[in-house]
């Protein structure tokens, strides 16, 4: 029966696989690029005096980039979890 550590590692590995699948998806990449372009175009089209509106759209672009970075970190952490799971199965990790 798997212990809590093994369950957690397997969940991290599964999340990593899913993050890798999303990042490799052409649709995801296209959507993120289109959304970023839309936000930038909208920010540039706002009236000169609408600093708050421009700020919000530019913050939205930051969030879009943050989502991609976060998925990348999840994908990478899965590699470490795979190594830890192997060590756990080999009795080298408690």
WOGI-V457314 format. One record per residue. RES is the residue in one letter. PHI is phi in radians with two decimals (* if undefined). Layout:
BEGIN
res=RES phi=PHI
res=RES phi=PHI
END
This chain:
BEGIN
res=X phi=*
res=X phi=-1.21
res=X phi=-1.52
res=X phi=-1.05
res=X phi=-1.09
res=X phi=-1.14
res=X phi=-1.07
res=X phi=-1.07
res=X phi=-1.10
res=X phi=-1.14
res=X phi=-1.14
res=X phi=-1.13
res=X phi=-1.14
res=X phi=-1.11
res=X phi=-1.10
res=X phi=-1.11
res=X phi=-1.06
res=X phi=-1.14
res=X phi=-1.10
res=X phi=-1.10
res=X phi=-1.11
res=X phi=-1.12
res=X phi=-1.11
res=X phi=-1.39
res=X phi=-1.24
res=X phi=-1.09
res=X phi=-1.09
res=X phi=-1.06
res=X phi=-1.05
res=X phi=-1.10
res=X phi=-1.08
res=X phi=-1.12
res=X phi=-1.15
res=X phi=-1.12
res=X phi=-1.12
res=X phi=-1.08
res=X phi=-1.10
res=X phi=-1.09
res=X phi=-1.09
res=X phi=-1.15
res=X phi=-1.04
res=X phi=-1.15
res=X phi=-1.08
res=X phi=-1.25
res=X phi=-1.50
res=X phi=-1.19
res=X phi=-1.02
res=X phi=-0.94
res=X phi=-1.40
res=X phi=-1.58
res=X phi=-1.12
res=X phi=-1.13
res=X phi=-1.08
res=X phi=-1.08
res=X phi=-1.01
res=X phi=-1.12
res=X phi=-1.19
res=X phi=-1.20
res=X phi=-1.13
res=X phi=-1.06
res=X phi=-1.10
res=X phi=-1.06
res=X phi=-1.14
res=X phi=-1.01
res=X phi=-1.16
res=X phi=-1.12
res=X phi=-1.06
res=X phi=-1.10
res=X phi=-1.11
res=X phi=-1.10
res=X phi=-1.08
res=X phi=-1.10
res=X phi=-1.15
res=X phi=-1.12
res=X phi=-1.07
res=X phi=-1.21
res=X phi=-1.15
res=X phi=-1.12
res=X phi=-1.14
res=X phi=-1.16
res=X phi=-1.13
res=X phi=-1.08
res=X phi=-1.13
res=X phi=-1.13
res=X phi=-1.11
res=X phi=-1.07
res=X phi=-1.13
res=X phi=-1.10
res=X phi=-1.15
res=X phi=-1.45
res=X phi=1.40
res=X phi=-1.61
res=X phi=-2.31
res=X phi=-1.74
END
